[in-house]
Amino acid sequence: MARAKRTAAKREEARKTGQQSNDKVVATNRRARHDYDILETYECGIVLQGSEVKSLRAGRAQIADAYGRVVEGEVWLYGMHIPPWQFATGGAAHDPDRRRKLLLHRREIDELLGRTTQQALTLIPLSVYFTQGLAKVSLALARGRKLYDKRQAMAARTAEREAARAVREVARWG
């Protein structure tokens, strides 16, 4: 537990200072921040078979249509596609679209179960990456956006970008 806190603290510090962390990102869900309001994020371990790990290390995974669900006290990831490793044969090959178990602390699982059942929230994977040799999933607790919310968010981002551009222009010329 202390190791996980230290690792998260180092990653947060690297993000704040603009340094690169030594995480190798395998897949990202680019549509997630557009389609959902992200409320909280969790770093989860993931249970994989050997050929899945090799395929992930080769950078082959898709999480665009993936989602998480709490079933009988365990968190499962559905819809994540990891294609079979090209050199796996026979029993070593895996089902590319099977559900995969996510590893979280019991109190985090209980919190996710409560919040997803009481409120209209869903679990969305934001990215899959390797950190210190272990495969991790960044899982977000999110609320779906309506079409008008998406338009408002895009307009706000555009206005923010234009304001920053104007500030840079004033600082450059004046």
Backbone as JSON, one array per atom type, in Angstrom:
{
  "sequence": "MARAKRTAAKREEARKTGQQSNDKVVATNRRARHDYDILETYECGIVLQGSEVKSLRAGRAQIADAYGRVVEGEVWLYGMHIPPWQFATGGAAHDPDRRRKLLLHRREIDELLGRTTQQALTLIPLSVYFTQGLAKVSLALARGRKLYDKRQAMAARTAEREAARAVREVARWG",
  "N": [[0.83, -1.18, 0.0], [1.95, 1.24, 0.82], [3.89, 1.43, -1.12], [2.36, 1.79, -3.43], [1.24, 4.3, -2.91], [3.57, 5.88, -2.84], [4.43, 5.56, -5.5], [2.27, 6.68, -6.91], [2.47, 9.27, -5.92], [4.98, 10.04, -6.91], [4.43, 9.97, -9.65], [2.48, 11.96, -9.85], [3.96, 14.18, -9.04], [5.83, 14.25, -11.11], [4.1, 14.87, -13.19], [3.25, 17.43, -12.47], [5.64, 18.9, -12.57], [6.24, 18.69, -15.2], [7.88, 16.73, -16.16], [8.73, 13.68, -17.82], [7.19, 10.64, -17.03], [8.2, 7.24, -16.4], [6.32, 5.56, -17.55], [4.92, 3.33, -19.86], [2.68, 3.9, -22.23], [0.1, 2.0, -23.55], [-2.49, 1.92, -24.69], [-5.03, 4.36, -25.28], [-8.1, 5.93, -24.41], [-9.47, 8.02, -26.33], [-11.91, 9.23, -26.8], [-13.21, 9.31, -24.4], [-13.01, 11.56, -22.62], [-14.43, 13.37, -24.07], [-16.99, 12.31, -24.33], [-17.8, 11.88, -21.71], [-18.15, 13.21, -18.36], [-15.53, 13.31, -16.26], [-15.29, 12.17, -13.04], [-13.77, 10.93, -10.97], [-10.6, 9.22, -10.85], [-9.05, 6.01, -10.93], [-6.26, 3.93, -10.3], [-5.74, 0.81, -11.49], [-4.76, -2.58, -11.15], [-4.44, -5.27, -13.51], [-5.62, -8.47, -14.4], [-4.0, -10.7, -16.39], [-3.33, -13.04, -19.09], [-0.4, -14.87, -20.18], [0.13, -14.58, -23.0], [-1.37, -12.34, -23.51], [-0.05, -10.32, -22.14], [2.32, -10.2, -23.61], [1.31, -9.36, -26.06], [0.29, -6.86, -25.31], [2.68, -5.57, -24.59], [3.72, -5.31, -27.09], [2.25, -3.25, -27.94], [-0.41, -3.5, -28.73], [-3.64, -3.03, -28.36], [-7.1, -2.28, -27.76], [-9.32, 0.0, -26.39], [-11.56, 1.48, -26.82], [-14.32, 0.89, -26.81], [-14.67, -0.16, -24.33], [-15.77, -0.91, -20.97], [-16.31, -0.78, -17.41], [-17.48, -2.89, -14.74], [-18.99, -3.67, -11.62], [-19.22, -6.77, -10.27], [-20.5, -9.06, -8.13], [-18.78, -8.25, -5.99], [-16.35, -7.89, -7.26], [-14.35, -6.15, -9.66], [-14.78, -5.92, -13.09], [-13.55, -5.73, -16.42], [-15.01, -5.1, -19.43], [-15.19, -5.58, -22.97], [-12.67, -4.81, -23.8], [-10.23, -5.13, -26.23], [-7.69, -7.29, -26.92], [-5.59, -8.32, -29.23], [-4.61, -11.64, -30.31], [-1.32, -12.77, -29.53], [1.2, -12.86, -31.97], [2.93, -15.07, -32.06], [1.85, -16.96, -30.41], [0.56, -20.19, -29.83], [-1.76, -22.92, -29.99], [-2.76, -23.89, -26.76], [-1.73, -21.63, -25.61], [-2.72, -19.37, -26.81], [-5.14, -16.72, -26.49], [-8.53, -15.66, -25.73], [-9.53, -12.87, -27.46], [-11.47, -10.99, -26.69], [-12.32, -11.42, -24.1], [-13.65, -11.01, -20.74], [-11.92, -9.11, -18.26], [-10.36, -9.21, -15.11], [-10.13, -6.58, -12.76], [-7.88, -5.15, -10.41], [-8.36, -3.86, -7.31], [-8.45, -2.12, -4.14], [-10.46, -3.3, -1.41], [-12.1, -1.34, -0.15], [-12.22, 0.59, -2.15], [-13.55, -0.79, -4.16], [-16.02, -1.21, -2.91], [-16.85, 1.45, -2.67], [-17.07, 2.17, -5.39], [-19.09, 0.39, -6.19], [-21.26, 1.33, -4.66], [-21.54, 3.99, -5.63], [-22.0, 3.65, -8.4], [-24.39, 2.25, -8.45], [-26.26, 3.84, -7.04], [-26.14, 6.39, -8.2], [-26.29, 7.7, -11.54], [-23.82, 6.63, -12.85], [-20.85, 5.52, -14.56], [-18.2, 3.19, -15.28], [-15.26, 3.82, -16.91], [-12.48, 2.94, -18.88], [-9.56, 4.85, -19.14], [-6.89, 4.7, -19.96], [-4.39, 2.23, -20.79], [-1.43, 1.02, -19.47], [2.08, 0.39, -18.81], [3.78, 0.29, -15.79], [6.64, 0.22, -13.93], [7.03, -2.38, -14.85], [4.56, -3.6, -14.53], [1.25, -4.18, -15.7], [-1.21, -1.73, -15.92], [-4.42, -0.15, -15.48], [-6.03, 2.87, -16.07], [-8.81, 3.79, -14.58], [-11.89, 5.41, -14.83], [-14.42, 7.02, -12.97], [-17.35, 8.05, -14.2], [-19.75, 10.38, -15.62], [-22.16, 10.32, -18.11], [-22.31, 12.52, -20.92], [-24.72, 14.71, -22.36], [-25.72, 15.65, -25.72], [-25.87, 18.45, -25.96], [-24.31, 19.2, -23.8], [-21.82, 18.35, -24.63], [-21.38, 20.1, -26.73], [-21.31, 22.55, -25.36], [-19.02, 22.14, -23.79], [-17.06, 21.96, -25.78], [-17.25, 24.56, -26.83], [-16.46, 26.05, -24.59], [-13.79, 25.16, -24.29], [-12.72, 26.14, -26.69], [-13.07, 28.92, -26.35], [-11.43, 29.31, -24.14], [-8.93, 28.62, -25.21], [-8.66, 30.62, -27.17], [-8.57, 32.9, -25.52], [-6.19, 32.43, -24.12], [-4.43, 32.56, -26.25], [-4.74, 35.25, -26.98], [-3.73, 36.51, -24.69], [-1.05, 35.69, -24.84], [-0.31, 37.04, -27.19], [-0.6, 39.75, -26.42], [1.32, 39.84, -24.39], [3.56, 39.36, -25.9], [3.76, 41.55, -27.69], [3.41, 43.78, -26.15]],
  "CA": [[0.0, 0.0, 0.0], [2.84, 2.4, 0.86], [4.55, 1.5, -2.42], [1.41, 2.36, -4.39], [1.13, 5.73, -2.63], [4.81, 6.51, -3.3], [4.43, 5.56, -6.95], [1.29, 7.68, -7.35], [3.0, 10.59, -5.57], [6.04, 10.34, -7.88], [3.81, 10.24, -10.94], [1.83, 13.27, -9.73], [5.03, 15.19, -9.01], [6.37, 14.34, -12.48], [3.11, 15.56, -14.01], [3.26, 18.85, -12.1], [6.88, 19.55, -13.01], [6.36, 18.57, -16.64], [8.82, 15.68, -16.52], [8.13, 12.46, -18.32], [7.31, 9.47, -16.16], [8.68, 6.11, -17.18], [5.21, 4.7, -17.89], [4.77, 3.07, -21.29], [1.25, 3.87, -22.53], [-0.21, 1.04, -24.59], [-3.72, 2.32, -25.37], [-5.78, 5.42, -24.62], [-9.48, 6.1, -24.85], [-9.49, 9.44, -26.65], [-13.28, 9.75, -26.8], [-13.77, 9.29, -23.05], [-13.14, 12.9, -22.06], [-15.41, 14.08, -24.87], [-18.32, 11.74, -24.1], [-18.12, 11.75, -20.29], [-17.56, 14.07, -17.34], [-14.72, 12.45, -15.4], [-15.42, 12.58, -11.65], [-12.62, 10.41, -10.24], [-9.85, 8.18, -11.55], [-8.43, 4.99, -10.1], [-5.24, 3.12, -10.95], [-6.07, -0.59, -11.22], [-4.0, -3.66, -11.76], [-5.29, -6.07, -14.39], [-5.23, -9.87, -14.47], [-3.79, -11.06, -17.79], [-2.63, -14.28, -19.41], [0.93, -14.61, -20.7], [0.14, -14.08, -24.37], [-1.96, -10.99, -23.47], [1.01, -9.41, -21.72], [3.23, -10.03, -24.74], [0.6, -8.56, -27.05], [0.26, -5.49, -24.78], [4.03, -5.01, -24.7], [3.89, -4.97, -28.5], [1.45, -2.04, -28.18], [-1.63, -3.84, -29.44], [-4.84, -3.12, -27.53], [-8.13, -1.3, -28.07], [-10.23, 0.18, -25.25], [-12.54, 2.5, -27.19], [-15.68, 0.47, -26.44], [-14.6, -0.89, -23.07], [-16.41, -0.36, -19.78], [-16.13, -1.59, -16.22], [-18.7, -3.22, -13.99], [-18.76, -4.38, -10.36], [-20.04, -7.97, -10.24], [-20.24, -9.91, -6.96], [-17.65, -7.77, -5.21], [-15.14, -7.8, -8.08], [-14.48, -5.23, -10.78], [-14.45, -6.57, -14.34], [-13.45, -4.86, -17.59], [-15.63, -5.73, -20.59], [-15.05, -4.9, -24.25], [-11.28, -4.49, -24.14], [-9.76, -6.08, -27.25], [-6.25, -7.52, -27.0], [-5.45, -9.36, -30.25], [-3.68, -12.71, -29.94], [0.09, -12.56, -29.84], [1.44, -13.52, -33.26], [3.68, -16.3, -31.92], [1.16, -17.86, -29.49], [-0.08, -21.3, -30.52], [-2.44, -23.92, -29.17], [-3.33, -23.46, -25.49], [-1.16, -20.34, -25.18], [-3.52, -18.28, -27.39], [-6.21, -16.29, -25.6], [-9.72, -15.06, -26.34], [-9.2, -11.44, -27.49], [-12.52, -10.12, -26.15], [-12.82, -11.92, -22.81], [-13.66, -10.02, -19.65], [-10.68, -9.17, -17.48], [-10.53, -8.77, -13.73], [-9.32, -5.44, -12.33], [-7.46, -5.3, -9.03], [-8.52, -2.66, -6.49], [-8.65, -2.38, -2.72], [-11.84, -3.6, -1.06], [-12.88, -0.11, 0.11], [-12.44, 1.24, -3.43], [-14.59, -1.57, -4.85], [-17.28, -0.9, -2.24], [-17.22, 2.82, -3.04], [-17.51, 2.14, -6.79], [-20.37, -0.29, -6.24], [-22.28, 2.24, -4.14], [-21.74, 5.16, -6.48], [-22.56, 3.28, -9.7], [-25.78, 1.79, -8.32], [-27.12, 4.91, -6.55], [-26.13, 7.5, -9.15], [-26.17, 7.24, -12.93], [-22.4, 6.73, -13.18], [-20.29, 4.36, -15.22], [-16.75, 3.01, -15.17], [-14.67, 3.89, -18.23], [-11.01, 2.94, -18.87], [-8.96, 5.98, -19.85], [-5.67, 4.26, -20.61], [-3.7, 1.02, -20.34], [-0.02, 1.34, -19.51], [2.98, -0.37, -17.96], [4.58, 1.06, -14.85], [7.53, -0.67, -13.19], [6.86, -3.73, -15.35], [3.22, -4.12, -14.28], [0.19, -3.6, -16.53], [-2.19, -0.98, -15.13], [-5.51, 0.5, -16.19], [-6.55, 4.07, -15.44], [-10.26, 3.63, -14.64], [-12.57, 6.65, -14.43], [-15.82, 7.04, -12.59], [-17.77, 9.12, -15.09], [-21.16, 10.61, -15.92], [-22.31, 10.55, -19.54], [-22.73, 13.86, -21.33], [-25.71, 14.85, -23.42], [-25.15, 16.31, -26.9], [-25.7, 19.88, -25.7], [-23.19, 19.34, -22.88], [-20.6, 18.21, -25.43], [-21.21, 21.35, -27.48], [-20.89, 23.57, -24.4], [-17.64, 21.86, -23.41], [-16.21, 22.34, -26.9], [-17.25, 26.03, -26.9], [-15.65, 26.54, -23.47], [-12.39, 24.9, -24.62], [-12.34, 27.06, -27.75], [-12.96, 30.25, -25.76], [-10.25, 29.29, -23.28], [-7.78, 28.61, -26.1], [-8.55, 31.94, -27.77], [-8.15, 33.83, -24.48], [-4.76, 32.19, -23.88], [-3.72, 33.06, -27.42], [-4.76, 36.71, -26.88], [-2.79, 36.88, -23.62], [0.29, 35.54, -25.38], [-0.09, 38.1, -28.17], [-0.4, 41.0, -25.67], [2.62, 39.75, -23.7], [4.61, 39.39, -26.91], [3.86, 42.86, -28.33], [3.24, 44.93, -25.28]],
  "C": [[0.88, 1.26, 0.0], [3.55, 2.57, -0.46], [3.64, 2.15, -3.46], [1.27, 3.87, -4.18], [2.38, 6.48, -3.09], [4.84, 6.62, -4.81], [3.46, 6.61, -7.49], [1.8, 9.09, -7.06], [4.11, 10.99, -6.54], [5.46, 10.71, -9.23], [3.14, 11.61, -10.94], [2.86, 14.39, -9.73], [5.63, 15.37, -10.39], [5.4, 15.09, -13.38], [3.13, 17.05, -13.74], [4.49, 19.57, -12.62], [7.1, 19.43, -14.51], [7.36, 17.52, -17.09], [8.05, 14.47, -17.04], [8.27, 11.36, -17.28], [7.74, 8.3, -17.03], [7.57, 5.1, -17.44], [5.15, 4.54, -19.41], [3.28, 2.92, -21.57], [1.02, 2.95, -23.72], [-1.43, 1.48, -25.39], [-4.39, 3.43, -24.58], [-7.17, 5.48, -25.22], [-9.69, 7.59, -25.1], [-10.89, 10.04, -26.59], [-13.86, 9.89, -25.38], [-13.98, 10.69, -22.49], [-14.12, 13.76, -22.84], [-16.83, 13.61, -24.52], [-18.74, 11.72, -22.64], [-17.5, 12.88, -19.48], [-16.84, 13.15, -16.36], [-14.79, 12.99, -13.97], [-14.21, 12.17, -10.82], [-11.89, 9.4, -11.1], [-9.2, 7.25, -10.54], [-7.37, 4.28, -10.93], [-5.48, 1.67, -10.52], [-5.03, -1.51, -11.83], [-4.97, -4.45, -12.63], [-4.74, -7.48, -14.46], [-5.18, -10.27, -15.94], [-3.16, -12.43, -17.91], [-1.3, -13.91, -20.07], [0.95, -14.02, -22.1], [-0.47, -12.67, -24.44], [-0.9, -9.97, -23.08], [1.96, -9.14, -22.88], [2.59, -9.17, -25.82], [0.52, -7.09, -26.6], [1.63, -4.84, -24.9], [4.36, -4.63, -26.14], [3.04, -3.76, -28.89], [0.14, -2.3, -28.88], [-2.78, -4.02, -28.47], [-5.81, -2.03, -27.96], [-9.09, -1.22, -26.88], [-11.33, 1.18, -25.55], [-13.95, 2.15, -26.73], [-15.74, -0.24, -25.1], [-15.33, -0.15, -21.95], [-16.19, -1.31, -18.62], [-17.45, -1.83, -15.52], [-18.3, -3.96, -12.72], [-19.75, -5.54, -10.31], [-19.59, -8.83, -9.07], [-18.97, -9.53, -6.22], [-16.33, -7.71, -5.95], [-15.39, -6.85, -9.23], [-13.97, -5.93, -12.04], [-14.44, -5.55, -15.47], [-13.97, -5.64, -18.8], [-15.29, -4.92, -21.84], [-13.64, -4.48, -24.61], [-10.77, -5.56, -25.1], [-8.24, -6.12, -27.25], [-6.08, -8.64, -28.03], [-4.44, -10.42, -29.82], [-2.25, -12.37, -30.35], [0.44, -13.41, -31.05], [2.16, -14.86, -33.13], [3.02, -17.29, -30.97], [0.45, -18.95, -30.29], [-0.78, -22.19, -29.52], [-3.07, -23.32, -27.93], [-2.83, -22.11, -25.03], [-1.96, -19.15, -25.73], [-4.68, -17.96, -26.46], [-7.4, -15.76, -26.4], [-9.53, -13.54, -26.32], [-10.23, -10.54, -26.81], [-13.07, -10.6, -24.81], [-12.85, -10.81, -21.78], [-12.41, -10.22, -18.82], [-10.91, -8.56, -16.11], [-9.59, -7.61, -13.43], [-9.06, -5.57, -10.84], [-7.51, -3.94, -8.32], [-8.62, -3.08, -5.03], [-10.14, -2.54, -2.44], [-12.65, -2.32, -0.85], [-13.15, 0.65, -1.18], [-13.54, 0.53, -4.22], [-15.94, -1.26, -4.24], [-17.77, 0.5, -2.59], [-17.75, 2.86, -4.47], [-18.87, 1.47, -6.92], [-21.49, 0.63, -5.77], [-22.58, 3.38, -5.08], [-22.34, 4.81, -7.84], [-24.01, 2.81, -9.59], [-26.71, 2.92, -7.89], [-27.22, 6.07, -7.53], [-26.01, 6.91, -10.55], [-24.73, 7.43, -13.4], [-21.93, 5.43, -13.81], [-18.78, 4.33, -15.05], [-16.16, 2.9, -16.57], [-13.15, 3.82, -18.12], [-10.49, 4.1, -19.7], [-7.7, 5.56, -20.59], [-5.2, 2.93, -20.01], [-2.22, 1.3, -20.51], [0.77, 0.39, -18.62], [3.73, 0.59, -17.07], [5.34, 0.07, -13.98], [7.3, -2.13, -13.57], [5.48, -4.33, -15.15], [2.2, -3.41, -15.18], [-0.84, -2.96, -15.62], [-3.24, -0.4, -16.05], [-5.91, 1.73, -15.4], [-8.06, 4.04, -15.65], [-10.92, 4.88, -14.1], [-14.0, 6.37, -14.03], [-16.4, 8.26, -13.3], [-19.28, 9.18, -15.23], [-21.26, 10.96, -17.4], [-22.81, 11.96, -19.83], [-23.82, 13.76, -22.39], [-25.06, 15.61, -24.57], [-24.92, 17.79, -26.64], [-24.56, 20.13, -24.71], [-21.86, 19.25, -23.63], [-20.32, 19.5, -26.18], [-20.74, 22.47, -26.56], [-19.43, 23.38, -24.0], [-16.69, 22.25, -24.53], [-16.12, 23.85, -27.03], [-16.39, 26.62, -25.79], [-14.17, 26.33, -23.74], [-11.89, 25.87, -25.68], [-12.14, 28.47, -27.2], [-11.71, 30.35, -24.89], [-8.97, 29.36, -24.11], [-7.57, 29.98, -26.73], [-8.1, 32.99, -26.76], [-6.66, 33.67, -24.19], [-3.93, 32.73, -25.04], [-3.64, 34.59, -27.38], [-3.79, 37.2, -25.81], [-1.36, 36.76, -24.1], [0.63, 36.65, -26.36], [0.19, 39.44, -27.46], [0.96, 40.99, -24.98], [3.76, 39.85, -24.71], [4.82, 40.79, -27.48], [3.79, 44.03, -27.35], [3.8, 44.72, -23.98]]
}
